[in-house]
Amino acid sequence: MSARIEVAAELIAHLKKGKEAAFRKIYEQLHRAVYRTIYTLVKDSEKTEELVQEAFVALWTNRSRLHEDQPLYPYIYLTAKRLAIDHFRNTLREARAIDHLKNTTTFVTLNTEESIAAADLQRFTEETVKRLPSQQQTVFMMSRHEGLSYDEIAQRLHISPNTVRNHMVCALRALKLHFIRGGFVSLFVVALAGGW
């Protein structure tokens, strides 16, 4: 853990009460340290920023559990570290799933049944994307179909890169949840790897 950063007990108390101004101050105070912590593990600036956002979303979501008399930085530090570790686990799991699919499936030609399944997966994915709020849908399509970076999307839509990241996090969560509910958990990985 890097140098301890003190957050005033009064700010923590205001955060617990749901005061957004207190949250913004805490974010400004801790963002750089949390970013460094995650980046040293992940080594990818876009993924790091996404995980930083998730760490602060978790802080906001769990604010009622905080204690004014306990330091806040260790809490956010451990949250960030757990998110980075989860990222590695998920990446490894996805890589194994893709390797498994590559080893057990021949991609030479699709027979009729496979073609129908692929079309169903495509339709299922498209329906899910269409259910997203319009801004998330736009950001998702620009990222996945046009291959634009978060910064490029932000410039085109005249929004901040952090807003783009937030939209992508929400869109991917919604897609994942829809795939899980539809019983397509392993296909979610395939859909993402295939450009969705």
C-alpha positions, -999 to +999 in steps of 0.1 A: +000+000+000+014+034-009+016+064+015-014+067+037-038+094+026-059+109+053-095+117+045-112+140+071-138+123+093-162+151+084-160+142+047-166+106+054-197+115+075-210+136+047-203+108+022-223+084+044-252+108+042-251+107+004-236+142-001-222+142-037-199+172-029-182+151-003-179+122-027-163+145-054-138+158-028-129+123-018-126+112-054-103+141-062-082+133-031-079+096-037-082+092-075-045+095-083-034+070-056-061+045-066-051+048-103-015+042-095-023+011-074-044-005-101-021+006-130+009-011-113-011-044-114-030-040-147-005-021-169-034-009-192-046+027-188-081+022-202-087-009-181-072+009-151-095+039-155-125+015-158-115-003-126-109+030-108-144+040-117-157+007-104-138+012-071-154+046-066-188+033-076-183+006-049-174+033-024-205+052-032-227+021-032-213+009+002-210+043+018-235+035+046-210+008+059-182+034+064-171+046+098-159+081+103-134+071+129-117+046+105-093+056+077-109+055+043-078+049+021-072+013+032-109+005+023-106+020-012-071+005-017-084-030-009-114-025-031-092-014-060-068-043-054-097-068-053-110-054-086-076-058-102-074-093-090-109-101-102-099-086-136-070-110-138-092-140-129-118-130-154-092-125-181-077-159-174-112-175-173-121-159-206-087-169-222-093-205-210-129-205-224-117-191-258-089-217-259-113-244-250-137-233-278-108-231-303-096-266-293-131-282-294-146-265-324-136-265-360-141-232-377-138-245-413-175-244-421-206-242-400-233-268-405-270-258-405-274-263-367-243-242-360-255-215-384-288-213-366-271-211-332-248-184-345-277-165-359-296-169-326-266-156-307-263-126-330-300-118-327-299-123-289-269-099-287-285-073-310-317-074-290-298-069-258-279-040-272-311-024-284-325-025-248-296-004-235-302+033-229-294+053-261-261+068-249-248+035-237-259+019-269-241+045-290-209+043-269-210+005-271-215+004-308-187+029-315-164+009-293-172-026-306-182-020-342-161+010-351-132+000-329-129+035-315-110+042-283-127+058-253-109+091-261-121+090-297-157+083-287-155+111-261-144+136-288-171+125-312-199+127-287-185+157-268-184+140-235-156+131-211-136+099-215-148+090-179-184+093-190-176+070-220-160+045-196-190+046-173-213+039-202-192+010-213-191-005-178-229-002-175-234-016-210-211-046-204-228-053-171-262-052-187-251-075-215-235-099-191-266-100-169-288-106-199-265-134-212-265-150-177-303-148-175-306-163-209-283-192-200-255-180-224-227-173-199-199-190-220-213-174-251-210-139-235-172-144-237-175-155-273-197-126-282-172-101-267-143-119-284-161-117-317-164-080-316-195-076-295 
